Structures are given as structure tokens and as C-alpha cells.
Amino acid sequence: MKKFLAITLMAIALLCSVMLTACAGGDDSTYTLVAPDGAPALAIANLSERFDFDGGQIKLAKKVVAPSLIQHEALREGVDMAIVPANQAAKICNANGEYKMLATVTNGNLYVTSSIHAEVSGLRDLVGKMVYSIGQSSVPDIIFKSLLIGEGIEFEVGEKEKEGKVTVKYCQQGADVISQLALAKSEGRLAFGIYAEPAVTKSIAKGFEEVLDLQRLWTDKNGLGYEGYAQAVLIARKSIYTNEALTAELLRRFADNADIIKQDPMQSVENIKAVYPQTSLQSDMTADVIARCNVKTVVAIGDGRSYLENTLQAIMSLNNNAIGGKLPGDSSYLPSAFVWEK
């Protein structure tokens, strides 16, 4: 009887210990964060795999995947946080009340380059020309089209230039855009390309010219106090956002990382390679190129929420279904009383 009682007491003590550790967010608390390769991956480059916060300690399992897989990976069981395009973030939150949008973490890294020298002062200088672009129906594509509409410029998808319109031809990736520009250059023909950093800087080194910064054009048009547009957004499940102290600490670390990647770009890329060896990010990325990737944490509260909603409204005006048919409501965001300071 005494032996049975002793074993029972030991079992109860062990169970209590496990429960206390879980409640405190102890060493056994592991959270998974997934991001798509490219500039959004830089947003997680220097996040620690283990850290303390006011109330406990957690382990953070970071995962990077090909951009085409991010929507599927974000919804996988066991994934607590994900960085997804702004439209997908809105669509997920509209469809599933378990998720909230916490912050914009990349703010656009698209630029327009020309095949040969051209005097370009604005979007109207693209009229009558071919524009080769990445990302059909993506957030950057919708931003470009919104800017054209705002200027009263007509556009269409096609294979040849058309007078009075911007003709857009879509390519699978930045390398394909550069190939099209190289062909136009060999023919002495002026054409334009829209693609992202770090490919833009590499192509400039090979003789192409940057003529427009789409982030700057969007900022000038909207004047929201933030540079660029909401390109990629951090979403989280209840396992994260119901713990306010943990959420605040995570957002602080995202904000700190945005500074660290500029200070040590080489190590930041190596950190991504450690979890995703086939990353498209190159170790020779400079601080200037990193800065042009526009990795910055804008928490979706107050003005930060308005900034995100501004992008979502632009998407909705061109493709209502891309965000799930409506703007996400209050339940898709952190409460306005949430306290966060970098």
C-alpha cells in the first residue's frame, strides 16, 4: 500500500511539473514560423531559436519554403506563424477566425528598369511600350496596375506594343524578365521590366538602368507615413496572439532583425541558408541591397493597420476575391489596446 501511494504521489508531482512548465511557456514550448524564400525570408533571418519573454521561455523553429508553397505551408497543422502575401493574409483571416494579422514585415522591393537609356519621369513614359513583369495577379502586380489606373493610363496583357497603352507580358521569375530586356537591348529596342531586389541591382551592374521605384510612387500617392506598401504580412494562430507578452516580444525581435540584416547582411543570408540551403538570396548582398528589400516591421495597430488596409483596398478594387470578398474586420487584428514598443 505504501509503495502504491509513493508511486501515485510521484506521478502526481510529475504531472504538476509538466503542467507548470507548459503554463510558464517553458523549454518544451516550441513554436513554428514559416516564411517564403526571398526578401520575406530576411524578416526572420536573425530571430533567435530560443528566447525569454515576460512569463516564460520558448523555442522557435524557423522554416523557409519556396514562395509557391507558402499558402499551403502556412495552414499546416503545427505551424503557429507564417509570413504570407498581404492578400493571402486577408483571405486566411476572413475564412478562419483562428488567425490574426500581426504586422507587415516587408514593404515592397519592386523597381522598373529599362533595356536601354531612356528619360523616364513617371508612369506615362511607359505608354506605348512593352513592360515585362513578374507576379501576375500578385500584390506587386496589383500595386502596379493601381498606380496606372490612378494616372488614367490604359493597359492590357499582350505580346506587342500598342499605341496609347502599356502592354504587360508576364514572366515566371526575375531572370526571365532580364532575358527579355537583354533581347530588347540587343535589338536596340526600348522595353521595361518590373522585378525585385536583389535581382535589380545585379542587372544594373550588367548595363540595365533603373528608371522608377514603385514603392516611392505608392508612397507619394498615398501619403500614409510609411514608405512602400504592405507586401508580406505576419499572421499568427491563437497559440501566439492569446499570449500578449509573447506576441509583444516576438514583434520586438522582428523589429530588431530589420536593423541587424543591414548591419550584417552576409551572416543574415547564411542564417537563411542554414534552414533553406537552396535560397535565392546570395551571400554577397550588400547593406544597400538589403535596405532596398524594404524589410521593416509595421505592427497592424492604428496607423499601421490603416497602412495595411490601404494595400488591401487596392487589391479589393481590382480583384475582390483575392482577399476573400471583403476587408478583414476587427477580429482579424490585435486589439487596439495591445501594448507594443520596440
N, C-alpha and C positions, 0 to 999 in steps of 0.2 A: 504493500500500500504506500509506504513512504517513498519507494523507488518510483512508483507511478506518479505520485504527487510531485516529486522533484522534476521528472521529465515534463510533466504538464506545465509547471511553473517556468521551466527553461523555454518551452515552446511559446508560451505567452510573452515572455521577455523578448524573445527574438522577433516575434510578430510586432510588438510595440516598437522595437528598434527600427524595423523596416518602415513602419508607418510614419514614425517621426522623421526619418531621413527623407521619405518621399514628400512629406508636408513641408519640410525645410528646403526642398529643392536641392538635395544633396548630390553626392558624386554619381548616384545612379540615375539622375535626371539628365537624359540625353535628348537634345532637340535637333531635328534635321532641317537644314536650309539648302535649297536648290536654286541655282541661277543658270541662265543661258550663257554660252560662250560669247566672247566679245566684250564690248565696253561694260555691259551689266555685270559680268564676272568680276571686273575690277572693284565693284562695290563691296565684294566680300573678301578681297584678297588678304587683308591683314586682320581679319576678325580672329580672335584667339579661340582655340579649340576647347579651352576650359577657362571659366572666369567666375569671380564672385559678384554678387549683387546684394542689395539690401534685403536680406531674407534667405539667402542660400547660395549655392554654387551649382553651376550647370556644366555639362559637356555640350559642345556644339559640333555636329557632324556636317561639314560642308560638302556639297556636291555640285559639279558643273556638268551641264549636258549640252548637246547640240541645240541651237535655237529652235529647230523644227520639233524638238521633243518636249519643250518646256511646259506647254499646256498640259500634256499628259502627265508629266512627272510631278507637276505642282499639285495635282489632285490625288496622287498615290497615297495609299494608307501609310501612315508613319511619317509623312512629310509635314512638318509644322509650319514652315515658312517657305515662300518662294518669291522670286523676282520674275515678273511677267510683264509683257507689254501692257500699256495703260488700258487699252480696250479689253484685253482678256481679263485684267484685274476687275474691271467694272462688270463684265459678263459673269464672272465667277461669283462675285459678291451679290449680284442681282438674283442669281439662281440658287445660292446656298447661303443660308444665314449663319453658317459656322465660320465664315471668313470675314475679315475686315481689311481695308486698305490702310496701311500704317504711314507710308511715306513714298514720295517719288525719290528714286535713288540715281537715275540717270536722266539727263535733261536735254538730250538731243546731241548728235555728233555728225550731222549731215552737212555736206558742203557741195557747191556746184563748181565744177571745173570745166575748162574749155579745151578743145583739141588743139587749137592754135590761138594766137594772141587775138583778143577782142576787147573792145572798150565796152564794158558792161556796168551800168549804173543801177540797174534794177531788173525786175522780172520781165518787163516789157521788151527787153533786149533779147529775150528767148523766143519771142514770137517769130514764126516762120522758120524755126529751126527744129532739129531733132534733139530730144533730151532722152538719154539712156539712163534708166533708173533702176535701183534695187527695190525690192519690197512691195510688190503690187498688193494693194488693199491693206497695207500695214499702217501703223501710226505715222511713220515718216512720210509715206505716200499721201496720206490724208492731209497732213500738215501742208505739204507742197501744193496740193490741189486747193486747199482752203485759202492759201496765200494768193493763188492765181484768181480764184473767184472774188476775193476781196479787192483785187485790182481790175476786175471786169475783163479778165483775159480768158478767151476760149481755149479749150484743149481737147485733144482726143488721142486715143491709142491707135498707133499706126506704124507703118514701115517707111514712109516717106514724108519729107517736109510738106507742109500745107500752108499756103499764104494766109496770114491773119490768125493763125492758131499755133499753139505749142503742141507739137506731136511727141507723145511719150511712147517709148518702147521699153518694155521691162526686161530685166536680165536677172539671172538666178543669184548672182553674187557680185561683189565689187570688182573682182578680177575680170568678169565678163564685160562690165561697163568700161573698164580700162582698155580691154581689147577692142571694143567698138570705137572708142576715142582714138586709139592708135591707128585703126584703119582709116578713120576720117582724116587724121593728120597726114597719113601717107598720101591721101588723095587731095590734100590742100583744102579740105572742106571743114567749115566751122560747125562743130556739134558740141553738145554739152552733156555732162554726166553728173548724176546725183548718187553719191555713195558715202561711206562712213570712214571716220578715223579708225585705225591708223593707216588704212589704205590710201587715204587722200594725201597725206604727207609723203608717202613713198612715191606716189605717182607724180607729185610736184617735182620731186628730185629727178624724175625721168623726163621732165620737159613740159608737163601739162601745167595750166595756170588755174589757180583758184579765183573765181570771179564773184561768188556770193556765199554768204554764211546764212543758212536757213534759220538757225537759232536767233541770230541778230534780227532778221526780218520779222520773225514771230514776236520777239520781244518788243520791237518798235511798234508793231501793230497793236499789241495788247496792253503793254504798259502795266504789268501786274506786280512789278517789284522783284521778279525773279527772272534770271536770264535763261532763255530757251523755252522748251515745252516739256510736259510730262511724258517722257518716253517709256520708262520702265518703272514699275511700282512694286513695292514690297507688300505682300499680303501675308496674313497670318491666321492660323486657326485659334480656337478657344484656348488650346493648351498654352498659347503665348499671351494673347491680349487680355485674358482674365486675370493675369498677374501683372499689375500695374508697375511694380518695381522692376520686374524682369523686362517688361516692354521698354520702359524708360532707359534702362541700362543698355539694351540692345541698340536702341536708336542713337544713344551717345556713341557707342562703338562704331556704328555705321558712319556717323559724322566724323569721328576721329580718323577712320580709314580713308575718307576722302582727302584728308590732308597728307596722310602717310604715303599714299600712292604717288603723290607728286614729289615727295622728298626722297623716296627710294623706289623708283619705277622698276628697276631691274629685279629687286627682291620681290616686289609685288607680283610681277609676272611669274617668277619662279614659284611663288606660293600657289598660283593658279595651276601651274604645270604639275605640282605635287598631287593635286586631286584630279586633274584632267590633262594628261600628257599631250594630247593632240590639239590643245588650244591653238586658236588662230593668232593669239597675242604673241608678239615677238619680244625677246629679251632686250633688244636694242631700242625699245621705245623710250623716248626722252620725256623729261618733265613737261616740256611744251606740248608734246603729242598727248600725254595723259590729260593735261589741262583741257585740251580741245575735245576730249571724250566726254566732258561735262558730267563727271561723277560728283554728285552733291546730294546731300540728304535734306529734303524739304518735307518736314512732318505734315501730314494732312489734317491740320487743325487750323482754323481761322483763315488767314491769307493763304496758307499752304494748301488748304482744301480748295479754296477758290482757284488757285493756280492749277490744280489737278482737274477740277471741274471745267475749267476753260478749255483744256485739251479734249475732255470727254464730250463737251458740247460741239466742238468742231467735228469730232468723229461722228457724232449722232446726226449732225446736219447732212452728212454725206452717206452714211450707212447706219441707220437706226439699229439694225440687228447686230452690228459689230460690238455693241456694249450691252446687248440683252434687251433692247427695246426702250430703255428709259435710263435716266440718270440715277445712280445709286442713291438711296436715302440715308438718313442719319445713322441707321443701324449698320451701315457698311463702313463707318468710320469710328475712330476712337471718340469718346465723349469730349465735348468742348472743354470740360473741366480737367482733362488729363494734363498733368504737370510734367513738362519735359524741358530740360536745359542742357545745352551742350557742355 
